[in-house]
Amino acid sequence: MRKLFCLALLLAAGGAPAHAEPVQIKPSLLRLNGNLELPPGKTASDGLVVMVHGTLSWHGQETIAALQKNLKARGLGSLAVTLSLGVDDRQRTRRCDVVHDYALAGAKREVGLWLEWLKGQKAQHVDLLGFSRGGAQVAAFAPEFHDVRKVVLLAPAFATSVEQAEIYKRSFGHDLAPEIEKARENPLQKRTVDFLTCKQATVLNATFLDGYAELPPRLAAKTGHPTLVIVAGKDEVVPDLAKRLPSEVKPVVIDGADHFFHDLYGDDAAGLIAKFLKTE
């Protein structure tokens, strides 16, 4: 097992912190950051929800930050992590002008390292939550994390190949297929191309292909764990998600909520999540 170096004071002696605690581990060359929220009187050993953010985002993004606080108010601790996406010590939204050289496999590996760290904290149980693109990614790699207890997918941004192409054309005004073909010609070459939410970014072709790989709705039924899927009723990013999920998945729809669960809709989502995670 690789040694993980904790570079922040995580747990105060004799009790849990009453506010957010930054956490950093350095399992290899890259420093990975997270934010730990613990209710008063609790420690990491009481169990935590590990949260994964959306596209090119980070743990301080509004939806994630609000969810941590709302779950804390309901007695649930959480660790929101920031995927490095190839950047050492990343602490903000991923910049478009820094070379994109990473993959879903890296996200899975980093989540696994955080789960390993939590074992060292003797967490009684660990749940896994993904928001937006993070939700689709969590659904994809959750079956490989056997020690995870439950999974929550919050407005997961599932997309088939056809849907990826539609989103790309709508976002950038030109077709995805030719860009995919160019990337396949030389996966280890870098080029300037429209990518995810970035206009004309420098992207490794292999990263481009990975970024537009299918993350289809059927993954919601294959997490390998008890799973709660929460759908925003007025989701402008993933419209009609409830209808696209496989029949065996019974999502909970929060009517009126936008993709980011602004205002009181975030509190509604936290209530549903807390109830699901506290139910044996």
C-alpha positions as CSV (number, residue, x, y, z in Angstrom):
1,M,0.0,0.0,0.0
2,R,1.3,3.4,-0.9
3,K,2.0,5.7,1.9
4,L,-0.3,8.7,1.9
5,F,1.0,11.9,3.4
6,C,-1.6,14.0,5.1
7,L,-0.6,17.7,4.7
8,A,-3.3,19.3,6.8
9,L,-4.6,19.0,10.3
10,L,-7.6,16.8,9.9
11,L,-9.1,15.9,13.2
12,A,-8.8,18.0,16.3
13,A,-7.9,16.1,19.5
14,G,-10.9,15.1,21.4
15,G,-13.6,15.9,18.8
16,A,-14.5,16.9,15.3
17,P,-13.9,20.3,13.7
18,A,-16.8,22.7,13.7
19,H,-16.0,24.0,10.2
20,A,-14.5,22.9,6.9
21,E,-11.1,21.3,7.0
22,P,-8.9,21.3,3.9
23,V,-7.3,17.9,3.3
24,Q,-4.3,17.2,1.1
25,I,-2.7,13.9,0.2
26,K,0.4,13.3,-1.9
27,P,0.4,9.6,-3.1
28,S,2.8,10.3,-5.9
29,L,3.9,13.3,-8.0
30,L,0.6,15.2,-7.7
31,R,-0.9,16.7,-4.6
32,L,-4.7,15.9,-4.3
33,N,-7.0,18.2,-2.5
34,G,-10.3,17.8,-0.7
35,N,-12.6,19.4,1.8
36,L,-13.7,17.6,5.0
37,E,-17.0,18.5,6.7
38,L,-17.8,16.8,10.0
39,P,-20.8,17.5,12.3
40,P,-20.0,18.5,15.8
41,G,-19.0,15.5,17.9
42,K,-18.2,13.3,15.0
43,T,-15.0,12.1,13.4
44,A,-14.2,10.4,10.1
45,S,-14.4,7.0,11.8
46,D,-18.2,7.6,12.0
47,G,-18.5,7.3,8.3
48,L,-18.4,9.7,5.4
49,V,-19.8,10.5,2.0
50,V,-17.1,11.0,-0.7
51,M,-18.2,13.5,-3.3
52,V,-17.0,13.8,-6.9
53,H,-17.6,17.1,-8.8
54,G,-18.7,17.8,-12.3
55,T,-16.9,18.7,-15.6
56,L,-13.6,20.5,-15.0
57,S,-15.0,21.7,-11.6
58,W,-13.6,21.3,-8.1
59,H,-14.8,20.6,-4.5
60,G,-15.5,24.3,-3.8
61,Q,-18.1,24.5,-6.6
62,E,-21.4,26.0,-5.3
63,T,-23.5,22.8,-5.6
64,I,-21.0,20.6,-3.8
65,A,-20.1,23.2,-1.1
66,A,-23.8,23.7,-0.3
67,L,-24.5,20.0,-0.2
68,Q,-21.7,19.4,2.2
69,K,-23.1,22.0,4.6
70,N,-26.7,20.7,4.2
71,L,-25.6,17.2,4.9
72,K,-23.5,18.3,7.9
73,A,-26.7,20.0,9.3
74,R,-28.3,16.6,9.1
75,G,-25.6,14.8,11.0
76,L,-23.6,13.4,8.0
77,G,-19.9,14.0,7.4
78,S,-18.5,14.3,3.9
79,L,-15.3,14.5,2.0
80,A,-15.5,16.4,-1.3
81,V,-12.5,15.7,-3.5
82,T,-11.0,17.6,-6.3
83,L,-9.8,15.4,-9.2
84,S,-6.3,16.5,-10.3
85,L,-7.1,16.4,-14.0
86,G,-3.4,16.4,-14.5
87,V,-2.7,19.5,-12.4
88,D,-0.7,19.4,-9.2
89,D,-2.4,20.9,-6.1
90,R,-5.5,21.9,-8.1
91,Q,-7.7,24.2,-6.0
92,R,-10.0,25.9,-8.4
93,T,-11.9,25.2,-11.6
94,R,-9.6,23.4,-14.1
95,R,-8.1,26.0,-16.4
96,C,-8.7,25.6,-20.2
97,D,-5.3,27.0,-21.1
98,V,-3.3,24.3,-19.4
99,V,-2.7,21.2,-21.5
100,H,-5.4,18.5,-21.0
101,D,-3.7,15.2,-20.5
102,Y,-5.8,12.9,-18.2
103,A,-8.5,10.2,-18.4
104,L,-11.4,8.6,-16.6
105,A,-9.0,5.9,-15.4
106,G,-7.1,8.7,-13.5
107,A,-10.3,9.8,-11.8
108,K,-11.0,6.3,-10.7
109,R,-7.5,5.9,-9.4
110,E,-7.7,9.1,-7.4
111,V,-11.1,8.3,-5.8
112,G,-9.5,5.0,-4.9
113,L,-6.6,6.7,-3.2
114,W,-9.1,8.8,-1.1
115,L,-11.0,5.6,-0.2
116,E,-7.7,4.1,0.9
117,W,-6.9,7.2,3.0
118,L,-10.3,6.8,4.7
119,K,-9.4,3.2,5.6
120,G,-6.5,4.7,7.5
121,Q,-9.0,7.0,9.3
122,K,-10.9,3.8,10.3
123,A,-14.1,5.0,8.6
124,Q,-16.9,2.6,9.6
125,H,-18.5,3.0,6.2
126,V,-18.0,5.1,3.1
127,D,-20.7,6.2,0.6
128,L,-19.9,7.6,-2.9
129,L,-21.7,10.5,-4.5
130,G,-21.2,12.0,-7.9
131,F,-22.7,15.2,-9.3
132,S,-23.3,15.9,-13.0
133,R,-20.4,14.4,-15.0
134,G,-19.0,13.2,-11.7
135,G,-22.3,11.3,-11.3
136,A,-21.9,9.5,-14.6
137,Q,-18.2,8.7,-13.8
138,V,-19.1,7.4,-10.4
139,A,-21.7,5.1,-12.0
140,A,-19.0,3.8,-14.4
141,F,-16.4,2.9,-11.8
142,A,-18.4,2.2,-8.6
143,P,-18.7,-1.5,-9.4
144,E,-14.9,-1.8,-8.8
145,F,-15.1,-0.3,-5.3
146,H,-16.4,-3.2,-3.3
147,D,-16.0,-1.5,0.1
148,V,-18.4,1.4,-0.8
149,R,-21.7,1.0,1.0
150,K,-24.1,3.1,-1.1
151,V,-24.0,5.3,-4.2
152,V,-25.8,8.6,-4.9
153,L,-26.0,10.0,-8.5
154,L,-27.0,13.7,-8.4
155,A,-28.2,14.9,-11.8
156,P,-25.7,12.5,-13.5
157,A,-24.7,13.8,-16.9
158,F,-25.1,10.5,-18.8
159,A,-24.6,10.7,-22.6
160,T,-24.6,8.2,-25.4
161,S,-22.4,8.8,-28.5
162,V,-25.3,10.4,-30.4
163,E,-26.0,12.7,-27.5
164,Q,-22.3,13.6,-27.2
165,A,-22.3,14.6,-30.8
166,E,-25.4,16.7,-30.4
167,I,-24.0,18.5,-27.3
168,Y,-20.7,19.2,-29.1
169,K,-22.5,20.7,-32.2
170,R,-24.7,22.8,-30.0
171,S,-21.8,24.0,-27.9
172,F,-19.2,24.7,-30.7
173,G,-21.1,24.9,-33.9
174,H,-19.3,22.1,-35.7
175,D,-19.4,18.3,-35.8
176,L,-17.7,16.0,-33.3
177,A,-17.1,13.1,-35.7
178,P,-14.2,14.6,-37.7
179,E,-12.5,15.6,-34.4
180,I,-12.9,12.1,-33.2
181,E,-11.3,10.7,-36.4
182,K,-8.4,13.1,-36.1
183,A,-7.8,12.1,-32.5
184,R,-7.8,8.4,-33.4
185,E,-5.1,8.9,-36.1
186,N,-2.5,9.7,-33.4
187,P,-3.7,9.3,-29.8
188,L,-0.4,10.5,-28.3
189,Q,-0.3,13.7,-30.2
190,K,-1.5,17.0,-28.8
191,R,-3.5,19.5,-30.8
192,T,-5.7,22.6,-30.4
193,V,-9.4,21.7,-30.4
194,D,-12.7,22.6,-28.8
195,F,-13.1,20.3,-25.8
196,L,-15.8,19.9,-23.1
197,T,-16.4,23.4,-21.9
198,C,-13.2,24.9,-23.4
199,K,-12.8,26.7,-26.7
200,Q,-9.6,25.9,-28.6
201,A,-7.7,24.1,-25.8
202,T,-4.5,22.1,-26.1
203,V,-5.6,18.5,-25.7
204,L,-3.8,15.2,-25.9
205,N,-5.8,13.2,-28.5
206,A,-6.2,10.3,-26.1
207,T,-7.7,12.7,-23.6
208,F,-10.1,14.0,-26.2
209,L,-11.2,10.4,-27.1
210,D,-11.7,9.7,-23.4
211,G,-13.6,12.9,-22.8
212,Y,-16.2,11.9,-25.4
213,A,-16.5,8.2,-24.6
214,E,-20.0,7.0,-23.9
215,L,-21.3,7.3,-20.4
216,P,-24.8,6.0,-21.1
217,P,-27.8,6.0,-18.7
218,R,-27.8,2.2,-18.4
219,L,-24.8,2.6,-16.1
220,A,-27.2,3.8,-13.4
221,A,-28.5,0.2,-13.1
222,K,-25.0,-1.3,-12.9
223,T,-23.2,0.4,-10.0
224,G,-23.1,-2.8,-7.9
225,H,-24.4,-1.0,-4.8
226,P,-27.8,0.4,-3.5
227,T,-28.1,3.5,-5.5
228,L,-30.2,6.7,-5.3
229,V,-30.6,8.7,-8.5
230,I,-31.8,12.3,-8.1
231,V,-33.1,14.1,-11.1
232,A,-33.6,17.9,-11.4
233,G,-37.1,18.5,-12.7
234,K,-36.0,21.5,-14.9
235,D,-32.5,20.2,-15.7
236,E,-31.2,22.3,-18.6
237,V,-27.9,20.3,-18.8
238,V,-29.3,16.8,-18.8
239,P,-32.9,17.2,-20.0
240,D,-35.4,14.4,-19.8
241,L,-33.0,12.3,-17.7
242,A,-35.8,10.5,-15.9
243,K,-37.2,9.2,-19.2
244,R,-33.8,8.0,-20.4
245,L,-32.9,5.9,-17.4
246,P,-33.3,2.1,-17.6
247,S,-36.7,0.9,-16.3
248,E,-35.2,-0.8,-13.2
249,V,-33.9,2.5,-12.0
250,K,-36.5,4.5,-10.0
251,P,-35.2,8.1,-9.8
252,V,-36.5,10.7,-7.4
253,V,-37.4,13.9,-9.3
254,I,-37.2,17.3,-7.5
255,D,-39.7,19.4,-9.4
256,G,-38.6,22.8,-10.3
257,A,-34.9,22.2,-9.6
258,D,-32.3,23.3,-12.2
259,H,-29.2,21.2,-12.8
260,F,-27.2,22.9,-10.0
261,F,-30.0,22.7,-7.4
262,H,-29.9,26.4,-6.6
263,D,-31.8,28.0,-3.7
264,L,-33.9,25.6,-1.5
265,Y,-33.6,22.8,-4.1
266,G,-30.2,22.0,-2.7
267,D,-31.7,21.5,0.7
268,D,-34.3,19.3,-0.8
269,A,-31.6,17.2,-2.4
270,A,-29.7,16.9,0.9
271,G,-32.8,15.8,2.7
272,L,-33.4,12.9,0.2
273,I,-29.7,11.9,0.3
274,A,-29.6,11.9,4.1
275,K,-32.7,9.8,4.3
276,F,-31.3,7.3,1.8
277,L,-27.9,7.1,3.6
278,K,-29.4,6.7,7.1
279,T,-31.8,3.9,6.1
280,E,-30.4,0.5,6.8
